[in-house]
């Protein structure tokens, strides 16, 4: 037994790893860890770099880049924790890189801003022509000033 944890099995270390996480994080991490264990089919101590690489490639065929990144980060966290508490000797997760995810936040903000501006201009136009943007009378009103 080691001084940091008395865990002697993967299910025990999973519970300890999840214990201080929020409920939402626990649900997400538990799901990812379960998918990982089901795919790998062996104890954490026997996982190889090739196993991790194959798992990541499989994820990339199924999930969006951001989901893949989240799942990889979750498993890297699990292996880091296992080494930190002395359950495992080697952090095999440190040998895989998290896939890069394009930051789409700026694009979404710009798109939202442009949509709001367009809506605002349509409202100004509608108010100017009496509320009916598409009518023939509205176009005549604008033309005749």
N, CA, C and O atoms as a GROMACS GRO file, in nm:
protein
  580
    1UNK      N    1   0.085  -0.119   0.000
    1UNK     CA    2   0.000   0.000   0.000
    1UNK      C    3   0.089   0.125   0.000
    1UNK      O    4   0.195   0.128   0.062
    2UNK      N    5   0.044   0.225  -0.069
    2UNK     CA    6   0.122   0.349  -0.070
    2UNK      C    7   0.061   0.449   0.028
    2UNK      O    8  -0.055   0.434   0.068
    3UNK      N    9   0.136   0.550   0.067
    3UNK     CA   10   0.090   0.642   0.172
    3UNK      C   11  -0.020   0.739   0.128
    3UNK      O   12  -0.088   0.796   0.214
    4UNK      N   13  -0.038   0.761  -0.002
    4UNK     CA   14  -0.134   0.862  -0.045
    4UNK      C   15  -0.274   0.804  -0.065
    4UNK      O   16  -0.373   0.870  -0.033
    5UNK      N   17  -0.283   0.683  -0.117
    5UNK     CA   18  -0.412   0.618  -0.136
    5UNK      C   19  -0.400   0.469  -0.108
    5UNK      O   20  -0.294   0.409  -0.123
    6UNK      N   21  -0.510   0.412  -0.066
    6UNK     CA   22  -0.514   0.268  -0.043
    6UNK      C   23  -0.586   0.198  -0.157
    6UNK      O   24  -0.617   0.080  -0.147
    7UNK      N   25  -0.611   0.270  -0.267
    7UNK     CA   26  -0.680   0.211  -0.382
    7UNK      C   27  -0.597   0.096  -0.438
    7UNK      O   28  -0.476   0.106  -0.455
    8UNK      N   29  -0.667  -0.015  -0.466
    8UNK     CA   30  -0.598  -0.132  -0.521
    8UNK      C   31  -0.659  -0.177  -0.653
    8UNK      O   32  -0.617  -0.279  -0.709
    9UNK      N   33  -0.757  -0.102  -0.703
    9UNK     CA   34  -0.820  -0.138  -0.830
    9UNK      C   35  -0.858  -0.013  -0.907
    9UNK      O   36  -0.871   0.095  -0.850
   10UNK      N   37  -0.876  -0.030  -1.038
   10UNK     CA   38  -0.917   0.083  -1.120
   10UNK      C   39  -1.050   0.144  -1.074
   10UNK      O   40  -1.059   0.266  -1.064
   11UNK      N   41  -1.153   0.063  -1.046
   11UNK     CA   42  -1.278   0.124  -0.999
   11UNK      C   43  -1.260   0.208  -0.872
   11UNK      O   44  -1.325   0.312  -0.856
   12UNK      N   45  -1.175   0.164  -0.782
   12UNK     CA   46  -1.149   0.242  -0.660
   12UNK      C   47  -1.082   0.376  -0.693
   12UNK      O   48  -1.121   0.480  -0.639
   13UNK      N   49  -0.982   0.372  -0.780
   13UNK     CA   50  -0.911   0.497  -0.813
   13UNK      C   51  -1.002   0.592  -0.890
   13UNK      O   52  -0.991   0.714  -0.875
   14UNK      N   53  -1.094   0.538  -0.972
   14UNK     CA   54  -1.190   0.624  -1.041
   14UNK      C   55  -1.276   0.700  -0.941
   14UNK      O   56  -1.297   0.820  -0.955
   15UNK      N   57  -1.323   0.630  -0.839
   15UNK     CA   58  -1.408   0.695  -0.737
   15UNK      C   59  -1.331   0.804  -0.662
   15UNK      O   60  -1.385   0.912  -0.636
   16UNK      N   61  -1.207   0.776  -0.628
   16UNK     CA   62  -1.126   0.875  -0.557
   16UNK      C   63  -1.098   0.996  -0.647
   16UNK      O   64  -1.106   1.110  -0.602
   17UNK      N   65  -1.067   0.970  -0.773
   17UNK     CA   66  -1.041   1.077  -0.871
   17UNK      C   67  -1.162   1.167  -0.887
   17UNK      O   68  -1.148   1.288  -0.899
   18UNK      N   69  -1.281   1.108  -0.888
   18UNK     CA   70  -1.403   1.186  -0.912
   18UNK      C   71  -1.456   1.256  -0.786
   18UNK      O   72  -1.535   1.350  -0.796
   19UNK      N   73  -1.414   1.211  -0.670
   19UNK     CA   74  -1.475   1.252  -0.544
   19UNK      C   75  -1.485   1.403  -0.524
   19UNK      O   76  -1.588   1.451  -0.479
   20UNK      N   77  -1.382   1.480  -0.556
   20UNK     CA   78  -1.384   1.624  -0.528
   20UNK      C   79  -1.432   1.708  -0.647
   20UNK      O   80  -1.420   1.831  -0.645
   21UNK      N   81  -1.487   1.643  -0.748
   21UNK     CA   82  -1.536   1.716  -0.866
   21UNK      C   83  -1.684   1.750  -0.849
   21UNK      O   84  -1.755   1.688  -0.770
   22UNK      N   85  -1.729   1.850  -0.923
   22UNK     CA   86  -1.870   1.886  -0.919
   22UNK      C   87  -1.954   1.772  -0.977
   22UNK      O   88  -1.901   1.686  -1.048
   23UNK      N   89  -2.082   1.772  -0.947
   23UNK     CA   90  -2.171   1.666  -0.996
   23UNK      C   91  -2.170   1.658  -1.148
   23UNK      O   92  -2.163   1.549  -1.205
   24UNK      N   93  -2.176   1.772  -1.215
   24UNK     CA   94  -2.175   1.774  -1.361
   24UNK      C   95  -2.045   1.718  -1.416
   24UNK      O   96  -2.045   1.640  -1.511
   25UNK      N   97  -1.934   1.757  -1.356
   25UNK     CA   98  -1.804   1.706  -1.398
   25UNK      C   99  -1.794   1.556  -1.373
   25UNK      O  100  -1.741   1.483  -1.456
   26UNK      N  101  -1.844   1.512  -1.260
   26UNK     CA  102  -1.841   1.368  -1.230
   26UNK      C  103  -1.915   1.288  -1.336
   26UNK      O  104  -1.867   1.183  -1.380
   27UNK      N  105  -2.031   1.335  -1.377
   27UNK     CA  106  -2.110   1.265  -1.478
   27UNK      C  107  -2.033   1.258  -1.609
   27UNK      O  108  -2.025   1.152  -1.672
   28UNK      N  109  -1.977   1.370  -1.650
   28UNK     CA  110  -1.902   1.376  -1.775
   28UNK      C  111  -1.776   1.289  -1.770
   28UNK      O  112  -1.752   1.209  -1.861
   29UNK      N  113  -1.697   1.304  -1.665
   29UNK     CA  114  -1.573   1.228  -1.651
   29UNK      C  115  -1.600   1.078  -1.639
   29UNK      O  116  -1.528   0.997  -1.698
   30UNK      N  117  -1.704   1.042  -1.563
   30UNK     CA  118  -1.738   0.900  -1.546
   30UNK      C  119  -1.774   0.839  -1.681
   30UNK      O  120  -1.732   0.728  -1.713
   31UNK      N  121  -1.851   0.912  -1.759
   31UNK     CA  122  -1.891   0.863  -1.892
   31UNK      C  123  -1.768   0.844  -1.982
   31UNK      O  124  -1.755   0.741  -2.048
   32UNK      N  125  -1.681   0.943  -1.985
   32UNK     CA  126  -1.560   0.934  -2.068
   32UNK      C  127  -1.469   0.821  -2.021
   32UNK      O  128  -1.417   0.746  -2.103
   33UNK      N  129  -1.449   0.810  -1.890
   33UNK     CA  130  -1.363   0.703  -1.837
   33UNK      C  131  -1.421   0.566  -1.868
   33UNK      O  132  -1.347   0.473  -1.901
   34UNK      N  133  -1.551   0.554  -1.859
   34UNK     CA  134  -1.617   0.427  -1.890
   34UNK      C  135  -1.600   0.391  -2.037
   34UNK      O  136  -1.570   0.276  -2.070
   35UNK      N  137  -1.618   0.490  -2.125
   35UNK     CA  138  -1.597   0.467  -2.269
   35UNK      C  139  -1.453   0.427  -2.296
   35UNK      O  140  -1.427   0.339  -2.378
   36UNK      N  141  -1.361   0.492  -2.229
   36UNK     CA  142  -1.219   0.462  -2.246
   36UNK      C  143  -1.187   0.319  -2.204
   36UNK      O  144  -1.123   0.244  -2.278
   37UNK      N  145  -1.232   0.281  -2.086
   37UNK     CA  146  -1.205   0.146  -2.034
   37UNK      C  147  -1.269   0.040  -2.123
   37UNK      O  148  -1.209  -0.064  -2.151
   38UNK      N  149  -1.391   0.067  -2.168
   38UNK     CA  150  -1.459  -0.028  -2.258
   38UNK      C  151  -1.382  -0.045  -2.389
   38UNK      O  152  -1.370  -0.156  -2.441
   39UNK      N  153  -1.329   0.065  -2.441
   39UNK     CA  154  -1.254   0.059  -2.567
   39UNK      C  155  -1.120  -0.012  -2.548
   39UNK      O  156  -1.084  -0.099  -2.628
   40UNK      N  157  -1.047   0.025  -2.444
   40UNK     CA  158  -0.913  -0.030  -2.422
   40UNK      C  159  -0.919  -0.176  -2.377
   40UNK      O  160  -0.841  -0.259  -2.424
   41UNK      N  161  -1.011  -0.206  -2.287
   41UNK     CA  162  -1.030  -0.344  -2.244
   41UNK      C  163  -0.919  -0.403  -2.159
   41UNK      O  164  -0.897  -0.524  -2.160
   42UNK      N  165  -0.848  -0.318  -2.085
   42UNK     CA  166  -0.743  -0.368  -1.996
   42UNK      C  167  -0.726  -0.270  -1.879
   42UNK      O  168  -0.775  -0.157  -1.886
   43UNK      N  169  -0.660  -0.312  -1.773
   43UNK     CA  170  -0.637  -0.224  -1.658
   43UNK      C  171  -0.552  -0.102  -1.696
   43UNK      O  172  -0.473  -0.107  -1.790
   44UNK      N  173  -0.569   0.007  -1.622
   44UNK     CA  174  -0.493   0.129  -1.649
   44UNK      C  175  -0.343   0.104  -1.650
   44UNK      O  176  -0.271   0.163  -1.730
   45UNK      N  177  -0.295   0.018  -1.561
   45UNK     CA  178  -0.152  -0.009  -1.552
   45UNK      C  179  -0.096  -0.074  -1.678
   45UNK      O  180   0.025  -0.069  -1.702
   46UNK      N  181  -0.182  -0.134  -1.758
   46UNK     CA  182  -0.138  -0.203  -1.880
   46UNK      C  183  -0.159  -0.122  -2.008
   46UNK      O  184  -0.125  -0.168  -2.117
   47UNK      N  185  -0.215  -0.001  -1.995
   47UNK     CA  186  -0.241   0.083  -2.113
   47UNK      C  187  -0.109   0.131  -2.172
   47UNK      O  188  -0.019   0.175  -2.100
   48UNK      N  189  -0.098   0.121  -2.304
   48UNK     CA  190   0.023   0.164  -2.375
   48UNK      C  191  -0.004   0.292  -2.454
   48UNK      O  192  -0.119   0.332  -2.472
   49UNK      N  193   0.103   0.352  -2.499
   49UNK     CA  194   0.089   0.471  -2.583
   49UNK      C  195   0.010   0.438  -2.709
   49UNK      O  196  -0.073   0.518  -2.752
   50UNK      N  197   0.033   0.322  -2.767
   50UNK     CA  198  -0.041   0.282  -2.886
   50UNK      C  199  -0.190   0.269  -2.858
   50UNK      O  200  -0.273   0.304  -2.942
   51UNK      N  201  -0.225   0.221  -2.739
   51UNK     CA  202  -0.366   0.213  -2.700
   51UNK      C  203  -0.429   0.352  -2.700
   51UNK      O  204  -0.538   0.372  -2.753
   52UNK      N  205  -0.359   0.446  -2.639
   52UNK     CA  206  -0.411   0.584  -2.632
   52UNK      C  207  -0.424   0.645  -2.770
   52UNK      O  208  -0.524   0.710  -2.801
   53UNK      N  209  -0.324   0.625  -2.854
   53UNK     CA  210  -0.328   0.681  -2.989
   53UNK      C  211  -0.443   0.623  -3.070
   53UNK      O  212  -0.511   0.695  -3.143
   54UNK      N  213  -0.466   0.494  -3.056
   54UNK     CA  214  -0.577   0.429  -3.127
   54UNK      C  215  -0.711   0.482  -3.077
   54UNK      O  216  -0.802   0.507  -3.155
   55UNK      N  217  -0.722   0.500  -2.946
   55UNK     CA  218  -0.844   0.554  -2.888
   55UNK      C  219  -0.872   0.695  -2.940
   55UNK      O  220  -0.986   0.727  -2.974
   56UNK      N  221  -0.769   0.778  -2.946
   56UNK     CA  222  -0.787   0.916  -2.996
   56UNK      C  223  -0.831   0.912  -3.142
   56UNK      O  224  -0.921   0.987  -3.181
   57UNK      N  225  -0.769   0.828  -3.223
   57UNK     CA  226  -0.810   0.817  -3.364
   57UNK      C  227  -0.956   0.773  -3.375
   57UNK      O  228  -1.030   0.822  -3.460
   58UNK      N  229  -0.997   0.683  -3.290
   58UNK     CA  230  -1.137   0.637  -3.290
   58UNK      C  231  -1.230   0.752  -3.253
   58UNK      O  232  -1.335   0.769  -3.315
   59UNK      N  233  -1.194   0.829  -3.154
   59UNK     CA  234  -1.275   0.944  -3.115
   59UNK      C  235  -1.290   1.042  -3.231
   59UNK      O  236  -1.398   1.097  -3.253
   60UNK      N  237  -1.182   1.065  -3.303
   60UNK     CA  238  -1.182   1.161  -3.413
   60UNK      C  239  -1.275   1.120  -3.526
   60UNK      O  240  -1.320   1.204  -3.604
   61UNK      N  241  -1.305   0.992  -3.536
   61UNK     CA  242  -1.399   0.944  -3.637
   61UNK      C  243  -1.544   0.965  -3.596
   61UNK      O  244  -1.635   0.963  -3.679
   62UNK      N  245  -1.565   0.985  -3.467
   62UNK     CA  246  -1.700   0.988  -3.413
   62UNK      C  247  -1.746   1.125  -3.363
   62UNK      O  248  -1.863   1.160  -3.376
   63UNK      N  249  -1.654   1.202  -3.306
   63UNK     CA  250  -1.693   1.324  -3.235
   63UNK      C  251  -1.633   1.448  -3.299
   63UNK      O  252  -1.541   1.442  -3.380
   64UNK      N  253  -1.688   1.564  -3.259
   64UNK     CA  254  -1.635   1.692  -3.303
   64UNK      C  255  -1.498   1.715  -3.239
   64UNK      O  256  -1.467   1.654  -3.136
   65UNK      N  257  -1.416   1.802  -3.299
   65UNK     CA  258  -1.284   1.828  -3.242
   65UNK      C  259  -1.289   1.874  -3.095
   65UNK      O  260  -1.203   1.835  -3.016
   66UNK      N  261  -1.386   1.956  -3.060
   66UNK     CA  262  -1.391   2.002  -2.920
   66UNK      C  263  -1.429   1.889  -2.825
   66UNK      O  264  -1.379   1.884  -2.713
   67UNK      N  265  -1.514   1.799  -2.868
   67UNK     CA  266  -1.550   1.684  -2.785
   67UNK      C  267  -1.430   1.591  -2.768
   67UNK      O  268  -1.404   1.542  -2.658
   68UNK      N  269  -1.357   1.568  -2.877
   68UNK     CA  270  -1.236   1.485  -2.870
   68UNK      C  271  -1.138   1.547  -2.771
   68UNK      O  272  -1.082   1.477  -2.687
   69UNK      N  273  -1.117   1.676  -2.782
   69UNK     CA  274  -1.023   1.745  -2.692
   69UNK      C  275  -1.067   1.729  -2.547
   69UNK      O  276  -0.983   1.703  -2.460
   70UNK      N  277  -1.195   1.746  -2.519
   70UNK     CA  278  -1.245   1.731  -2.382
   70UNK      C  279  -1.224   1.590  -2.329
   70UNK      O  280  -1.183   1.572  -2.215
   71UNK      N  281  -1.251   1.490  -2.412
   71UNK     CA  282  -1.234   1.351  -2.370
   71UNK      C  283  -1.086   1.319  -2.346
   71UNK      O  284  -1.052   1.251  -2.250
   72UNK      N  285  -0.999   1.367  -2.434
   72UNK     CA  286  -0.855   1.344  -2.416
   72UNK      C  287  -0.807   1.410  -2.288
   72UNK      O  288  -0.731   1.350  -2.212
   73UNK      N  289  -0.849   1.534  -2.264
   73UNK     CA  290  -0.810   1.603  -2.141
   73UNK      C  291  -0.859   1.529  -2.016
   73UNK      O  292  -0.790   1.526  -1.914
   74UNK      N  293  -0.976   1.472  -2.025
   74UNK     CA  294  -1.030   1.395  -1.912
   74UNK      C  295  -0.941   1.276  -1.880
   74UNK      O  296  -0.908   1.252  -1.764
   75UNK      N  297  -0.903   1.200  -1.982
   75UNK     CA  298  -0.820   1.081  -1.960
   75UNK      C  299  -0.678   1.120  -1.918
   75UNK      O  300  -0.616   1.050  -1.837
   76UNK      N  301  -0.628   1.229  -1.973
   76UNK     CA  302  -0.496   1.279  -1.927
   76UNK      C  303  -0.503   1.315  -1.779
   76UNK      O  304  -0.409   1.289  -1.704
   77UNK      N  305  -0.615   1.376  -1.737
   77UNK     CA  306  -0.634   1.410  -1.597
   77UNK      C  307  -0.636   1.284  -1.510
   77UNK      O  308  -0.576   1.281  -1.403
   78UNK      N  309  -0.704   1.181  -1.557
   78UNK     CA  310  -0.710   1.055  -1.483
   78UNK      C  311  -0.570   0.997  -1.463
   78UNK      O  312  -0.533   0.960  -1.352
   79UNK      N  313  -0.492   0.988  -1.571
   79UNK     CA  314  -0.358   0.931  -1.558
   79UNK      C  315  -0.267   1.018  -1.471
   79UNK      O  316  -0.187   0.966  -1.394
   80UNK      N  317  -0.279   1.149  -1.483
   80UNK     CA  318  -0.199   1.239  -1.397
   80UNK      C  319  -0.231   1.216  -1.251
   80UNK      O  320  -0.142   1.209  -1.167
   81UNK      N  321  -0.360   1.206  -1.221
   81UNK     CA  322  -0.402   1.182  -1.083
   81UNK      C  323  -0.348   1.049  -1.032
   81UNK      O  324  -0.298   1.041  -0.920
   82UNK      N  325  -0.358   0.946  -1.115
   82UNK     CA  326  -0.312   0.812  -1.074
   82UNK      C  327  -0.163   0.812  -1.038
   82UNK      O  328  -0.121   0.746  -0.944
   83UNK      N  329  -0.084   0.886  -1.114
   83UNK     CA  330   0.059   0.893  -1.085
   83UNK      C  331   0.084   0.979  -0.961
   83UNK      O  332   0.167   0.946  -0.876
   84UNK      N  333   0.011   1.089  -0.952
   84UNK     CA  334   0.029   1.182  -0.840
   84UNK      C  335   0.004   1.114  -0.706
   84UNK      O  336   0.073   1.142  -0.608
   85UNK      N  337  -0.095   1.026  -0.700
   85UNK     CA  338  -0.127   0.960  -0.574
   85UNK      C  339  -0.055   0.826  -0.558
   85UNK      O  340  -0.074   0.756  -0.458
   86UNK      N  341   0.029   0.790  -0.657
   86UNK     CA  342   0.109   0.669  -0.646
   86UNK      C  343   0.041   0.541  -0.691
   86UNK      O  344   0.095   0.432  -0.668
   87UNK      N  345  -0.074   0.551  -0.754
   87UNK     CA  346  -0.144   0.431  -0.801
   87UNK      C  347  -0.074   0.373  -0.924
   87UNK      O  348  -0.067   0.251  -0.941
   88UNK      N  349  -0.023   0.462  -1.010
   88UNK     CA  350   0.054   0.420  -1.129
   88UNK      C  351   0.194   0.478  -1.121
   88UNK      O  352   0.216   0.580  -1.056
   89UNK      N  353   0.287   0.413  -1.187
   89UNK     CA  354   0.426   0.461  -1.191
   89UNK      C  355   0.451   0.560  -1.304
   89UNK      O  356   0.531   0.653  -1.289
   90UNK      N  357   0.384   0.541  -1.416
   90UNK     CA  358   0.409   0.622  -1.536
   90UNK      C  359   0.280   0.690  -1.580
   90UNK      O  360   0.174   0.627  -1.585
   91UNK      N  361   0.290   0.817  -1.613
   91UNK     CA  362   0.176   0.891  -1.667
   91UNK      C  363   0.176   0.876  -1.819
   91UNK      O  364   0.231   0.959  -1.891
   92UNK      N  365   0.113   0.770  -1.866
   92UNK     CA  366   0.109   0.744  -2.009
   92UNK      C  367   0.032   0.854  -2.083
   92UNK      O  368   0.055   0.879  -2.201
   93UNK      N  369  -0.059   0.920  -2.013
   93UNK     CA  370  -0.136   1.030  -2.072
   93UNK      C  371  -0.051   1.150  -2.110
   93UNK      O  372  -0.089   1.229  -2.196
   94UNK      N  373   0.065   1.162  -2.045
   94UNK     CA  374   0.152   1.277  -2.076
   94UNK      C  375   0.216   1.265  -2.213
   94UNK      O  376   0.273   1.361  -2.264
   95UNK      N  377   0.208   1.148  -2.273
   95UNK     CA  378   0.271   1.126  -2.403
   95UNK      C  379   0.179   1.156  -2.521
   95UNK      O  380   0.222   1.151  -2.636
   96UNK      N  381   0.053   1.186  -2.493
   96UNK     CA  382  -0.037   1.224  -2.602
   96UNK      C  383  -0.071   1.371  -2.590
   96UNK      O  384  -0.084   1.425  -2.480
   97UNK      N  385  -0.084   1.433  -2.705
   97UNK     CA  386  -0.120   1.575  -2.708
   97UNK      C  387  -0.269   1.588  -2.728
   97UNK      O  388  -0.332   1.508  -2.798
   98UNK      N  389  -0.322   1.689  -2.668
   98UNK     CA  390  -0.463   1.718  -2.686
   98UNK      C  391  -0.480   1.780  -2.826
   98UNK      O  392  -0.407   1.872  -2.862
   99UNK      N  393  -0.576   1.729  -2.904
   99UNK     CA  394  -0.597   1.787  -3.037
   99UNK      C  395  -0.630   1.935  -3.027
   99UNK      O  396  -0.702   1.978  -2.936
  100UNK      N  397  -0.578   2.012  -3.119
  100UNK     CA  398  -0.606   2.156  -3.122
  100UNK      C  399  -0.749   2.178  -3.169
  100UNK      O  400  -0.799   2.110  -3.258
  101UNK      N  401  -0.813   2.276  -3.106
  101UNK     CA  402  -0.950   2.310  -3.140
  101UNK      C  403  -0.951   2.457  -3.182
  101UNK      O  404  -0.900   2.543  -3.111
  102UNK      N  405  -1.009   2.482  -3.298
  102UNK     CA  406  -1.019   2.620  -3.346
  102UNK      C  407  -1.114   2.697  -3.254
  102UNK      O  408  -1.224   2.652  -3.225
  103UNK      N  409  -1.070   2.814  -3.210
  103UNK     CA  410  -1.151   2.898  -3.124
  103UNK      C  411  -1.256   2.969  -3.207
  103UNK      O  412  -1.223   3.059  -3.285
  104UNK      N  413  -1.380   2.930  -3.191
  104UNK     CA  414  -1.487   2.988  -3.271
  104UNK      C  415  -1.565   3.095  -3.197
  104UNK      O  416  -1.663   3.149  -3.248
  105UNK      N  417  -1.520   3.126  -3.074
  105UNK     CA  418  -1.592   3.225  -2.995
  105UNK      C  419  -1.595   3.360  -3.066
  105UNK      O  420  -1.700   3.423  -3.074
  106UNK      N  421  -1.481   3.406  -3.118
  106UNK     CA  422  -1.477   3.536  -3.186
  106UNK      C  423  -1.568   3.536  -3.308
  106UNK      O  424  -1.636   3.635  -3.335
  107UNK      N  425  -1.571   3.425  -3.381
  107UNK     CA  426  -1.659   3.416  -3.498
  107UNK      C  427  -1.805   3.425  -3.456
  107UNK      O  428  -1.885   3.492  -3.521
  108UNK      N  429  -1.840   3.356  -3.345
  108UNK     CA  430  -1.979   3.359  -3.299
  108UNK      C  431  -2.018   3.498  -3.251
  108UNK      O  432  -2.129   3.544  -3.278
  109UNK      N  433  -1.927   3.566  -3.181
  109UNK     CA  434  -1.956   3.701  -3.132
  109UNK      C  435  -1.974   3.796  -3.250
  109UNK      O  436  -2.067   3.877  -3.251
  110UNK      N  437  -1.886   3.787  -3.350
  110UNK     CA  438  -1.897   3.873  -3.467
  110UNK      C  439  -2.027   3.846  -3.541
  110UNK      O  440  -2.097   3.939  -3.580
  111UNK      N  441  -2.060   3.720  -3.560
  111UNK     CA  442  -2.183   3.683  -3.629
  111UNK      C  443  -2.304   3.737  -3.554
  111UNK      O  444  -2.396   3.792  -3.615
  112UNK      N  445  -2.304   3.722  -3.421
  112UNK     CA  446  -2.414   3.770  -3.339
  112UNK      C  447  -2.425   3.922  -3.351
  112UNK      O  448  -2.535   3.976  -3.364
  113UNK      N  449  -2.311   3.990  -3.345
  113UNK     CA  450  -2.310   4.137  -3.354
  113UNK      C  451  -2.364   4.182  -3.488
  113UNK      O  452  -2.445   4.275  -3.495
  114UNK      N  453  -2.320   4.117  -3.597
  114UNK     CA  454  -2.369   4.155  -3.730
  114UNK      C  455  -2.518   4.128  -3.744
  114UNK      O  456  -2.590   4.207  -3.805
  115UNK      N  457  -2.564   4.017  -3.689
  115UNK     CA  458  -2.708   3.988  -3.693
  115UNK      C  459  -2.786   4.094  -3.618
  115UNK      O  460  -2.891   4.138  -3.665
  116UNK      N  461  -2.736   4.135  -3.503
  116UNK     CA  462  -2.803   4.238  -3.424
  116UNK      C  463  -2.806   4.371  -3.501
  116UNK      O  464  -2.907   4.442  -3.502
  117UNK      N  465  -2.692   4.404  -3.565
  117UNK     CA  466  -2.687   4.529  -3.643
  117UNK      C  467  -2.785   4.523  -3.758
  117UNK      O  468  -2.855   4.621  -3.786
  118UNK      N  469  -2.791   4.408  -3.827
  118UNK     CA  470  -2.882   4.394  -3.940
  118UNK      C  471  -3.026   4.406  -3.892
  118UNK      O  472  -3.108   4.472  -3.957
  119UNK      N  473  -3.058   4.343  -3.780
  119UNK     CA  474  -3.193   4.352  -3.724
  119UNK      C  475  -3.224   4.496  -3.686
  119UNK      O  476  -3.334   4.545  -3.710
  120UNK      N  477  -3.127   4.563  -3.626
  120UNK     CA  478  -3.147   4.703  -3.589
  120UNK      C  479  -3.173   4.791  -3.710
  120UNK      O  480  -3.260   4.877  -3.707
  121UNK      N  481  -3.097   4.771  -3.817
  121UNK     CA  482  -3.119   4.849  -3.939
  121UNK      C  483  -3.254   4.819  -4.002
  121UNK      O  484  -3.321   4.909  -4.052
  122UNK      N  485  -3.294   4.692  -3.998
  122UNK     CA  486  -3.426   4.656  -4.052
  122UNK      C  487  -3.536   4.724  -3.970
  122UNK      O  488  -3.636   4.770  -4.026
  123UNK      N  489  -3.517   4.732  -3.838
  123UNK     CA  490  -3.618   4.797  -3.754
  123UNK      C  491  -3.625   4.946  -3.782
  123UNK      O  492  -3.734   5.003  -3.789
  124UNK      N  493  -3.510   5.010  -3.800
  124UNK     CA  494  -3.507   5.154  -3.832
  124UNK      C  495  -3.577   5.177  -3.965
  124UNK      O  496  -3.659   5.268  -3.978
  125UNK      N  497  -3.545   5.095  -4.063
  125UNK     CA  498  -3.605   5.105  -4.197
  125UNK      C  499  -3.756   5.085  -4.187
  125UNK      O  500  -3.833   5.159  -4.248
  126UNK      N  501  -3.798   4.983  -4.110
  126UNK     CA  502  -3.941   4.953  -4.096
  126UNK      C  503  -4.014   5.070  -4.031
  126UNK      O  504  -4.124   5.105  -4.072
  127UNK      N  505  -3.952   5.130  -3.929
  127UNK     CA  506  -4.014   5.244  -3.863
  127UNK      C  507  -4.025   5.363  -3.958
  127UNK      O  508  -4.124   5.436  -3.956
  128UNK      N  509  -3.924   5.382  -4.041
  128UNK     CA  510  -3.923   5.496  -4.133
  128UNK      C  511  -4.033   5.482  -4.237
  128UNK      O  512  -4.098   5.581  -4.272
  129UNK      N  513  -4.054   5.361  -4.287
  129UNK     CA  514  -4.152   5.343  -4.394
  129UNK      C  515  -4.288   5.303  -4.340
  129UNK      O  516  -4.378   5.270  -4.419
  130UNK      N  517  -4.306   5.304  -4.212
  130UNK     CA  518  -4.438   5.276  -4.156
  130UNK      C  519  -4.459   5.130  -4.120
  130UNK      O  520  -4.573   5.085  -4.111
  131UNK      N  521  -4.354   5.056  -4.099
  131UNK     CA  522  -4.366   4.920  -4.048
  131UNK      C  523  -4.369   4.810  -4.151
  131UNK      O  524  -4.359   4.693  -4.114
  132UNK      N  525  -4.382   4.842  -4.280
  132UNK     CA  526  -4.393   4.736  -4.380
  132UNK      C  527  -4.275   4.743  -4.476
  132UNK      O  528  -4.278   4.820  -4.572
  133UNK      N  529  -4.174   4.664  -4.449
  133UNK     CA  530  -4.050   4.670  -4.526
  133UNK      C  531  -4.069   4.625  -4.669
  133UNK      O  532  -4.009   4.681  -4.761
  134UNK      N  533  -4.151   4.524  -4.690
  134UNK     CA  534  -4.156   4.460  -4.821
  134UNK      C  535  -4.269   4.509  -4.911
  134UNK      O  536  -4.279   4.464  -5.025
  135UNK      N  537  -4.353   4.596  -4.865
  135UNK     CA  538  -4.469   4.634  -4.947
  135UNK      C  539  -4.430   4.733  -5.056
  135UNK      O  540  -4.330   4.805  -5.047
  136UNK      N  541  -4.510   4.732  -5.158
  136UNK     CA  542  -4.491   4.826  -5.269
  136UNK      C  543  -4.507   4.969  -5.220
  136UNK      O  544  -4.433   5.058  -5.262
  137UNK      N  545  -4.604   4.991  -5.132
  137UNK     CA  546  -4.626   5.127  -5.082
  137UNK      C  547  -4.506   5.177  -5.001
  137UNK      O  548  -4.476   5.296  -5.004
  138UNK      N  549  -4.439   5.088  -4.931
  138UNK     CA  550  -4.321   5.127  -4.855
  138UNK      C  551  -4.210   5.170  -4.948
  138UNK      O  552  -4.143   5.270  -4.924
  139UNK      N  553  -4.190   5.095  -5.055
  139UNK     CA  554  -4.084   5.132  -5.151
  139UNK      C  555  -4.117   5.265  -5.218
  139UNK      O  556  -4.027   5.347  -5.239
  140UNK      N  557  -4.245   5.289  -5.251
  140UNK     CA  558  -4.285   5.417  -5.311
  140UNK      C  559  -4.261   5.530  -5.212
  140UNK      O  560  -4.213   5.637  -5.250
  141UNK      N  561  -4.294   5.506  -5.086
  141UNK     CA  562  -4.277   5.608  -4.983
  141UNK      C  563  -4.130   5.649  -4.975
  141UNK      O  564  -4.099   5.767  -4.966
  142UNK      N  565  -4.040   5.550  -4.978
  142UNK     CA  566  -3.897   5.579  -4.973
  142UNK      C  567  -3.852   5.655  -5.097
  142UNK      O  568  -3.776   5.751  -5.087
  143UNK      N  569  -3.900   5.612  -5.214
  143UNK     CA  570  -3.860   5.675  -5.339
  143UNK      C  571  -3.905   5.822  -5.342
  143UNK      O  572  -3.830   5.910  -5.385
  144UNK      N  573  -4.026   5.845  -5.298
  144UNK     CA  574  -4.083   5.980  -5.307
  144UNK      C  575  -4.042   6.068  -5.190
  144UNK      O  576  -4.063   6.189  -5.192
  145UNK      N  577  -3.983   6.006  -5.088
  145UNK     CA  578  -3.928   6.082  -4.979
  145UNK      C  579  -4.030   6.141  -4.892
  145UNK      O  580  -3.996   6.208  -4.794
   0.00000   0.00000   0.00000
